[in-house]
């Protein structure tokens, strides 16, 4: 379901049934890592070579602090049946996107010890993308695209050429240059979406 690399050699992939794979040679070979969960694993995110996060169904949130050798279950303080996305911009600051009909974004500023709900004013989100601790994007159906410049405290709606479709990807090189895909059409901004 997802793959992430911290460098050209070390990477991991997650999938259904608690599948976790690890490579140390750029993907030439993969080792199966046994986890205690059989949940669908949706996302994996390297913070650095030691700290790695995994999110998934059934409120699954896992953290490794030793490069994936061992994994600990992390509590969000509530039940979120499907954690779709986990992203950290440093070892302490991270966000997750949960979808159980409606969408919820949670934020931590202490490495996942505690999580706070972030209000976005939108019910159904499909993408969460943070560039750094302050700047990020969310998107969803019906042409929804919003931007934050204050770590998620407030969100501003951005129009993408009147698009009313669903987004499938967001990627930014920096706060100004980025791309978003709506209904298989790729849009680029050079000014942060303004």
FENBEL-V81542 format. One record per residue. N is the residue number from 1. RES is the residue in one letter. D_LAST is the distance of its C-alpha to the last C-alpha in Angstrom with 1 decimal. Layout:
# FENBEL-V81542
n;res;d_last
N;RES;D_LAST
N;RES;D_LAST
This chain:
# FENBEL-V81542
n;res;d_last
1;X;32.3
2;X;30.4
3;X;31.2
4;X;30.0
5;X;31.4
6;X;31.4
7;X;32.8
8;X;34.3
9;X;37.4
10;X;36.8
11;X;35.1
12;X;35.5
13;X;35.0
14;X;35.4
15;X;36.5
16;X;38.6
17;X;41.8
18;X;40.7
19;X;40.5
20;X;39.5
21;X;40.0
22;X;39.9
23;X;40.1
24;X;41.0
25;X;41.4
26;X;38.0
27;X;38.8
28;X;42.2
29;X;43.9
30;X;42.7
31;X;44.6
32;X;44.6
33;X;44.0
34;X;45.7
35;X;43.8
36;X;45.4
37;X;43.0
38;X;43.1
39;X;39.7
40;X;37.0
41;X;34.9
42;X;31.2
43;X;29.5
44;X;30.6
45;X;28.7
46;X;30.1
47;X;29.3
48;X;31.9
49;X;35.2
50;X;36.9
51;X;34.4
52;X;33.4
53;X;32.2
54;X;32.9
55;X;31.8
56;X;33.5
57;X;35.2
58;X;37.7
59;X;35.7
60;X;36.1
61;X;34.6
62;X;36.3
63;X;36.0
64;X;38.0
65;X;38.5
66;X;40.8
67;X;39.0
68;X;39.8
69;X;43.6
70;X;43.5
71;X;41.1
72;X;40.9
73;X;39.7
74;X;37.1
75;X;36.9
76;X;33.8
77;X;35.9
78;X;35.6
79;X;36.0
80;X;33.1
81;X;34.7
82;X;32.1
83;X;29.9
84;X;27.6
85;X;25.5
86;X;26.2
87;X;24.1
88;X;25.0
89;X;23.2
90;X;26.5
91;X;30.0
92;X;29.4
93;X;25.9
94;X;25.1
95;X;23.8
96;X;25.3
97;X;24.4
98;X;27.4
99;X;27.9
100;X;31.1
101;X;30.1
102;X;27.4
103;X;25.1
104;X;25.4
105;X;23.5
106;X;25.8
107;X;25.2
108;X;27.8
109;X;28.1
110;X;31.7
111;X;31.9
112;X;32.4
113;X;35.2
114;X;33.4
115;X;30.3
116;X;28.4
117;X;26.6
118;X;22.8
119;X;21.7
120;X;18.6
121;X;19.5
122;X;19.8
123;X;23.2
124;X;22.9
125;X;20.7
126;X;21.3
127;X;19.1
128;X;18.6
129;X;17.1
130;X;17.1
131;X;16.3
132;X;18.3
133;X;19.8
134;X;16.7
135;X;13.6
136;X;13.7
137;X;12.8
138;X;15.0
139;X;15.5
140;X;18.4
141;X;20.0
142;X;19.1
143;X;15.6
144;X;14.7
145;X;11.7
146;X;11.0
147;X;9.8
148;X;12.2
149;X;12.4
150;X;16.0
151;X;17.9
152;X;17.6
153;X;18.8
154;X;15.8
155;X;13.3
156;X;10.2
157;X;10.0
158;X;7.2
159;X;8.6
160;X;9.7
161;X;11.6
162;X;13.7
163;X;15.1
164;X;17.7
165;X;19.3
166;X;19.8
167;X;18.0
168;X;20.3
169;X;18.5
170;X;15.6
171;X;15.9
172;X;14.1
173;X;16.0
174;X;14.3
175;X;11.2
176;X;9.3
177;X;11.2
178;X;11.7
179;X;13.0
180;X;13.6
181;X;16.7
182;X;17.2
183;X;20.8
184;X;21.6
185;X;18.7
186;X;16.7
187;X;13.0
188;X;11.5
189;X;8.2
190;X;8.9
191;X;6.0
192;X;5.7
193;X;3.8
194;X;0.0
